[in-house]
């Protein structure tokens, strides 16, 4: 896809701005893990991993990782002072019990009403893998989705209705892509911010669902988010 767009780092920084200090946060596998690298050091965020970690720290230096301390994506991590690890049953109780303030997830598709599909596609070479996504999607107090606006071949991922199996219905609060920041509201999808240089008509053309635009749409400057 040509034209103006945010980098992955820009996208992660934009998500990080919306995470309040003191929040308990779960970052999904893939792009969402980038958010933890760009959160302001002034914020105190407690990171949770569904395989049984609370107080997860950054990746260790090369060669210094503990093979028994990994995140849900099997990547080596560290513990911050006061952090702990425990049985994944307890971890899922935290998720299902509404104790996670924010989860940042990836998505294959999102519907106009906030339905989330992120665990199975129709691609033969991409086996289904739900992990803790269903529990996070319905248990977290706020669900943020970080994803590309379209597929690699240009098909919209924001649709009137999902065609892939749902992870959860009506759970997404806000969508962040390389093109825009979009809220899921009771009245539909509302664009809050759009990348500088992208016309509204072009954003709509790349989106399968109908978009409304806020009165005060802000511009996102690549490299300056």
C-alpha positions in Angstrom: 0.0 0.0 0.0 1.5 3.4 -1.0 0.8 6.8 0.4 1.1 8.3 3.9 1.0 5.9 6.8 2.4 5.5 10.3 5.3 3.1 11.0 4.9 0.2 13.5 6.7 2.3 16.1 4.4 5.3 15.5 1.3 3.0 15.9 2.6 1.5 19.1 3.4 5.0 20.5 -0.1 6.1 19.7 -1.6 3.2 21.6 0.8 3.8 24.5 -0.5 7.4 24.9 -3.9 6.0 25.7 -2.8 3.7 28.5 -3.1 5.4 31.9 -0.5 5.2 34.6 -1.2 2.6 37.2 -3.1 0.3 34.7 -2.8 -3.5 34.7 -2.2 -4.3 31.0 -2.1 -7.4 28.9 -0.3 -7.1 25.5 -1.3 -9.7 22.9 1.1 -11.6 20.7 2.6 -9.9 17.7 2.3 -6.2 17.1 0.8 -5.4 20.5 4.1 -6.4 22.2 5.7 -3.3 20.7 3.6 -1.1 22.9 5.5 -2.1 26.0 8.8 -0.8 24.4 7.5 2.7 23.9 5.4 3.5 27.0 6.6 6.7 28.7 9.0 5.8 31.6 7.0 8.3 33.7 4.1 5.9 33.6 3.9 2.9 36.0 2.3 0.1 34.1 1.9 -3.4 35.5 2.1 -5.9 32.6 0.3 -9.2 32.8 0.8 -12.3 30.7 -1.8 -15.1 30.4 0.7 -17.9 30.9 1.1 -16.6 34.5 3.1 -13.4 35.0 2.2 -10.2 36.8 4.9 -7.5 36.7 6.5 -8.5 33.5 9.6 -6.5 32.5 11.3 -6.0 29.2 13.2 -8.6 27.2 16.5 -9.6 28.7 19.9 -8.8 27.1 21.0 -11.5 24.6 22.2 -14.6 26.4 20.8 -13.5 29.8 17.3 -14.8 29.6 15.8 -17.4 31.9 14.3 -20.2 29.8 11.6 -20.7 32.4 10.5 -17.1 32.3 8.7 -16.4 29.0 5.6 -14.6 27.9 2.6 -16.0 26.1 4.4 -15.7 22.8 7.3 -17.8 24.1 9.6 -14.8 24.1 12.1 -14.5 27.1 11.1 -11.7 29.5 12.2 -10.3 32.8 10.4 -9.5 36.1 10.3 -6.0 37.6 10.8 -5.7 41.3 7.7 -7.1 43.0 6.7 -9.1 40.0 5.6 -12.7 40.3 4.7 -15.7 38.2 2.1 -18.3 39.0 -0.2 -21.0 37.6 -2.0 -20.1 34.4 -5.3 -21.0 36.1 -4.8 -18.0 38.4 -3.8 -15.9 35.5 -7.1 -16.7 33.6 -9.0 -16.0 36.8 -7.6 -12.5 36.7 -8.7 -12.1 33.1 -12.1 -13.5 33.5 -12.7 -11.7 36.8 -12.3 -8.3 35.3 -9.0 -7.4 36.9 -7.2 -6.4 33.7 -7.7 -2.7 32.9 -6.5 -2.7 29.3 -5.8 -5.4 26.7 -4.1 -4.6 23.4 -4.9 -7.2 20.8 -4.2 -7.8 17.2 -7.0 -8.7 14.7 -7.7 -10.3 11.4 -11.1 -8.5 11.2 -13.3 -6.1 13.2 -16.9 -5.4 12.5 -18.7 -2.0 12.5 -20.2 -3.0 15.9 -16.9 -4.0 17.5 -17.0 -7.7 16.9 -13.4 -9.1 17.1 -12.0 -12.0 14.9 -8.4 -12.7 15.7 -8.0 -16.4 16.2 -8.8 -18.2 12.9 -8.8 -17.4 9.2 -9.6 -19.3 6.0 -5.9 -19.7 5.2 -4.8 -23.3 5.1 -1.2 -22.4 6.2 -2.4 -20.4 9.2 -3.7 -22.8 11.8 -6.3 -21.5 14.4 -4.8 -20.4 17.7 -7.1 -18.7 20.3 -4.8 -18.7 23.3 -6.2 -16.3 25.9 -7.8 -14.0 23.4 -11.4 -14.9 24.1 -10.9 -14.4 27.9 -9.1 -11.1 27.4 -11.6 -9.8 25.0 -14.6 -10.3 27.3 -12.7 -9.8 30.7 -10.6 -6.7 30.2 -12.2 -3.4 31.0 -11.0 -1.8 27.8 -10.1 -3.6 24.5 -7.7 -1.8 22.2 -6.9 -3.3 18.8 -3.6 -2.6 17.0 -3.5 -3.9 13.4 -2.9 -3.0 9.8 -5.8 -1.3 8.1 -5.9 -3.9 5.3 -4.6 -7.3 4.4 -1.3 -7.7 2.5 -3.3 -7.8 -0.7 -5.3 -4.7 0.1 -8.6 -6.2 1.4 -10.3 -4.2 4.2 -10.1 -5.7 7.7 -12.7 -3.3 9.1 -16.0 -4.7 7.8 -19.8 -4.4 8.2 -19.6 -7.9 9.6 -16.8 -10.3 10.3 -16.5 -13.3 7.9 -14.0 -15.2 10.1 -15.0 -17.0 13.4 -15.5 -14.5 16.2 -13.3 -14.2 19.2 -15.9 -12.1 21.0 -18.9 -9.9 19.9 -19.1 -6.2 20.5 -16.0 -5.9 22.6 -13.6 -3.5 20.7 -13.4 0.0 22.1 -10.8 1.6 19.8 -8.9 0.6 16.7 -5.4 1.8 15.8 -4.0 1.3 12.3 -1.3 2.8 10.2 -3.9 5.2 8.7 -6.2 6.2 11.6 -7.5 6.0 15.1 -11.2 4.9 15.1 -13.6 4.5 18.0 -16.4 1.9 18.1 -19.5 3.8 19.4 -23.2 3.0 19.8 -23.7 5.0 16.6 -21.0 3.2 14.6 -17.4 3.8 13.7 -16.0 7.3 14.4 -12.7 8.5 13.1 -10.9 10.5 15.7 -7.5 10.8 14.0 -6.1 10.3 10.5 -2.6 10.2 9.2 -1.5 13.5 7.7 -1.9 13.7 3.9 -4.6 11.0 3.7 -7.9 12.2 2.3 -11.1 11.1 4.1 -12.5 9.6 0.9 -9.3 7.4 0.5 -9.6 6.2 4.1 -13.2 5.2 3.5 -12.2 3.5 0.3 -9.8 1.3 2.3 -12.4 0.5 4.9 -15.2 -2.0 4.3 -17.6 -0.5 6.9 -19.1 3.0 6.8 -17.1 5.6 8.7 -18.2 8.8 10.4 -15.7 11.6 11.2 -15.5 13.5 14.4 -15.9 17.3 14.3 -12.3 17.7 15.6 -10.4 15.0 13.6 -6.7 15.3 14.5 -3.8 14.6 12.2 -1.2 12.0 12.9 2.3 13.0 11.7 4.5 10.0 10.8 7.6 10.0 12.9 6.2 12.5 15.3 3.5 10.6 17.1 
